[in-house]
Amino acid sequence: MSRFIMNTNAQRNGDHEVHEVASSCSHMPLASNQEDLGIHASCRGAVALARVRHPNYRINGCYYCCNSCHTS
């Protein structure tokens, strides 16, 4: 189980990335741009929650710390 956050700022391609906090990802957004998604068994649960909260956003897992949820 890990804690996940979503970047509230969209990337250049329009995606809002989900990051695993414990991964020490070097692409983590600034604290002011992080939305807490809580604790999940995998990035799939965190991405699913982010999509429910923000149905009009394009949500994607970070290539570096949530690669199994990265879609583009």
N, C-alpha and C positions, 0 to 999 in steps of 0.2 A: 504494500500500500504506500502510495506516495501522494504528496500535495502537488497540485497543478495550478498554474495561473494562465490567463489569456492576456495577450498584448492588446490594450484598448486602441492603440494606434495601428492602422492598417499598414501593411508592407506596400512597396511600390506596385506589386501585382494585385493589391486589393485584399489580400488575405489577412486575417487576424490569427496570429500563431499561438498555439497552446504550448507551454513549456513545463517540464518537470522540475520543480524547485530543487530537489535533492541532487540533481545531476550536475550542478555547478556549471550550467551551460554558459558558454562565452557569448551567446546571443540573447541573453535574458534582457528584457526591456527594463527601463528605469522603474523604480518602485512606484512612481506616480502614474505610470502607464500600465500597471498590473491589476487585473481583476482576479480575485481569488476564486478558484473553482472547487476548492475543497480537496478531500482525500479520496482517491480512487485506486482500484486494483491495477488499472492500466490507463494509458492515454486515451483509449477508446471511450471510457466513461466520461472523462473530462471533456473530450471533444463533443460528445453527445449532449452533455449539459450545456456547453457553450452554444451549441446550435439551438437548443430549446430556449435559452435566454435571449439569443440574438438571431431570430430566424431570417433576418435580412442581411446578415453578415456572411462572408465566405470565411469559414473556419478551417484551419489546417494545422496539423501537428508540425512542430519545429523539425526541420531536416536533421538537426544535430542531436537533440535530446529526446525527440518523440518520433523518430524516423518511421516506426511501424504505423503511425497515423498520418504521415506526410503523404500527400496525394498528388503533388505537382512537381 
